[in-house]
Each structure stands twice: as C-alpha cells, then as structure tokens.
C-alpha cells in the first residue's frame, strides 16, 4: 500500500500533536522552540517612551530567608526577572541570564523573582547548576514592575529609568545587553 503525500503530511502532523499532548515530551519541545526565539536580544526602550520607577518600596526574601529591601537598589543598575521553573520561555532564557549574572553580579543588582515553593526552585537550580539567588515578594511590587505574564524582565538604570521591559524569552548574554550594562556602569 502506497501512502500519498497528503497522508504522510497528516501522519506527521498527528505525530507532532501527540508529542505536544504527552506531558513528558511537551515541556522539552516547548523549551527547544523557545530557545530558537531566545536567540534575539531584547529591545532598548526609546528615550521618549521610558518610564521612571518612582516607588522602591518593595520587600523581598531570598532563598536563604534573608530579607531584601528594594530601596537598597536606588542609584544602582538593576536587572529584575520574573519567572517560574515550569515556564518553557523562562527555562529557555535562563542559561543566557546565568552567564550575564556571573559576569556582572558584583556591579549590577540581580533580582530573580518567583512565587514557587523554595524546594522546587532549589531542585531546578541544582539540576541546571545555576548560581543566582531567587527572591520571593513579601509585599506588592512597584506598579511600574507589575506583570501578568512570565518571563518578564526589566533593566533599570541608576536614575530609575526602565531601559528594557521585555516579556518573553530573549538572549540576555548578547552584545547589546552587555554593551548597555557596560555603558551604565561607566556612569557610576
């Protein structure tokens, strides 16, 4: 029995649908697809469209139980990422964030914020050999940093201007992002 081209296409299409439905294969495939999308650098907000963060009244706690008052970030370069371990775009962009974190952690305030249980986050970090600290919000985040989708990432300069506001996966270890951080750090 010979299979026609349209029947072959239908079989392939059904196979892809089945792979996407099966929970064990869905997330790895979604992460793989998101990595393709995460090849691009995030855009820098045009100067006339930038929003300035006015409210730094935000309390967080890190994975070791240490409190962090966001007021301590005033006057510093800040990188904030809202994410979750179950989120394929978040997983896809994490390797580039880890590299950026390793190179800039002494000069930039990095806040990786998740509402997941600490045990889940610890297993995820250990499995992937990630070093960054993860925080959880104790109080509501500032209005300018509210988010309804993840991943959402902000880069804020020393004056509180939001220079990058990106929803979705991106390449955070790109020349564009590194160049922006280098330029901001020269100004301090």
N, C-alpha and C positions, 0 to 999 in steps of 0.2 A: 504494500500500500504506500503510495507516494503522498507526502504531505505538501500541500500548497504553501506558497509564500505567506499568504494571509493567515493560514492555520498556524504556521510557525511563529509568526508575529503574535498571534493570540496566545499561544503557549508561553512564549517569553513574557508577555505582559502579565499573564496569570501567575507565572513563577515569581515575578517581581512583587506583585500584590501579596502573594503568600509569604514571601520573605519579610515584607513590611508589616504583616499582621502578626507573625510569630514574635512574641516578646523578646526571646533570647537573641534574635537577629536584628530586630528593629533598631535598637539604640546604636550598635556599632555601625550600621549602614547610615543612619542619620548623622552620626559624628563624622563619618568619612565624607559624606556630601557637604557637611558644614565646613570641613577643613578646606574644601575647594573654594567655598565662599570667603573663608577667613584669610585668603591669600592677599586680600586688598587692605591697604592702610585706611584708617578712619579719616574722615574729612575734618579739617580745622574750621571752626565756625568763623564766618566773615566778621570782621571787626564791628560793623554796624548792627549785626544780629546777636552779639554776645549778651548774655545775661550775667549780672554780677550777683554773686552769693552774698546776701546780707546777713543771714542768720546762721551762726555757727553753733547754736545751742542744740547739740545732738550728743547723746550719751551712748556709748557702745561698750561691749565687753568682748575681750578676745578669748580664744580657745583655752587659755590658761586661767581664766577668771579675772584677769586684770582689766579694770575699767579704763576707758579712754574717753576723754573729753575733747570733742571735735574743736573746741576753742583753741586747743594747742596747735591746730593746723593753720591758724590765721597767720598770714605773711609767708606761708610756705607753698611750695609746689605740691599739689595733691592729686593722687590717682585713686579713684574710687570705682570699684567694680561690684555690681550686684549680680549674684549668680547662684546656681544650685548644682549639686552633683548629678542630678537626673536630667539636666538640660543639655541636649546634644550641642547646640551652638556654644554653650559655656565650656563644655568639655573640649570642643574643637579649638577654642582660642586660648585655653589655659597654658599650653606649652610656650606660646609666644609671651604670655604675661609673666610666666616664671622666669624666662630669660631676661626680660626687661627688669623685673623685680631684683634679680641677682645683681645686675649692673648698676641699679640706681637706688637701692634700698637705703643707702646711707645719706642720700640727698633729697629724696622725694618721700612724702608721706603716702604709703600704700595702704588702702583700706579695702580688703576683700570682704564683702558683707553677704551673709547668707542667713536664712531663717531656719535652716535644717538642724537636726539634732547633732550635737558635738561628736558623738560616736560615728555617725555616718560620714561626717566631714573628715575626721581623723583617719578612717579607713581609706577614703578616697585619696587624701594627701599622701598617705604612706604607700599605697599601691602605685602612685604616679611619681613618687619622690619629689613632691613639692614642698618648698620651704616657707612660703609666705604664711603670715598669720591670718586667720579668718576671724572676723568680728561678727557679732550679732547686735542688732539695735536694741537698746533698752528703752529709748524714747523715740518719738517720731523723727524721721529725718527732715532736714530743712525742705520747705516747699519746692525750691528750685531743683532739689535732688529726688523728688518723688518719682516713682517708677511703677508702671503697671505691666511691664514686660522685662524678661531677662534673656540674655545678659544685657545689662545697661552699664555703660562706663562713662565716667567723666574725668577730664583732666582740667584742673583748676590752677590758675597762676597765683602769684603772691598777692595780687590785689583782689582776689576772689572772682575774677572773670572766668567763666566756663568756656574754655578754648576748644574742648572736644566734648560732644554729647552724642554718644553712639549707642544705638540699640541694635543688637545682633552681633554676630561674630566678626572679628577683624584681626589683622596682623598687627599686634601691638609691639612687636620687636622690629618694626620696619624702620627704614632710614628716616622717613617723615616724622614718626613719633619720637625717635631718638634725637633727631635734629631739633624738634620743638623743645624737648626736655633740656637738651644741652644749651639752647638759646635762653631758656628761662633761668637755668641755673647760673648762667654768666651774669645775670642781672642782680643776683642776690648780694 
